[in-house]
Amino acid sequence: MRSVHDSSLKLVRKREIAEILGVSVRTIENWMNERRIPYLKVDRIVLFDPEKAKRAIISQYEVPDC
């Protein structure tokens, strides 16, 4: 687990995470409402850890081996 003082920790806003994941900002907002993507809210600012967001989305859409 990375700490707050870890220099590799990079948090991004909605528009940036949407670009990283290749979806619209509205999709990000839907995923937030459905609790599909982890985020941090500080006052009115919503931030995302890109690596955690990618893992969360990938884990929901992985097809199990048959």
ZINOR-V76233 format. One record per backbone hydrogen bond with DSSP energy under -0.5 kcal/mol. CO is the residue of the C=O (numbers start at 1). NH is the residue of the N-H. E is the energy in kcal/mol with one decimal. If there is no record, write none. Layout:
BEGIN
co->[CO;CO]
nh->[NH;NH]
e->[E;E]
END
This chain:
BEGIN
co->[3;6;8;10;12;13;14;15;16;17;18;18;24;25;26;27;28;29;30;31;31;32;40;40;41;42;45;47;48;48;49;50;51;52;53;54;55;56;57;58;58;62]
nh->[6;9;10;50;48;17;18;19;20;21;22;23;28;29;30;31;32;33;34;36;37;35;42;47;43;45;42;40;12;50;53;54;55;56;57;58;59;60;61;61;62;64]
e->[-1.6;-1.4;-0.6;-0.8;-2.6;-2.5;-2.4;-1.9;-2.5;-2.4;-1.1;-2.3;-1.8;-2.4;-2.4;-2.8;-2.2;-2.3;-2.2;-3.0;-0.8;-1.2;-0.6;-3.2;-0.6;-2.7;-3.0;-2.9;-2.7;-0.7;-2.5;-2.5;-2.3;-2.3;-2.3;-2.8;-2.4;-1.0;-0.9;-0.9;-0.8;-0.6]
END
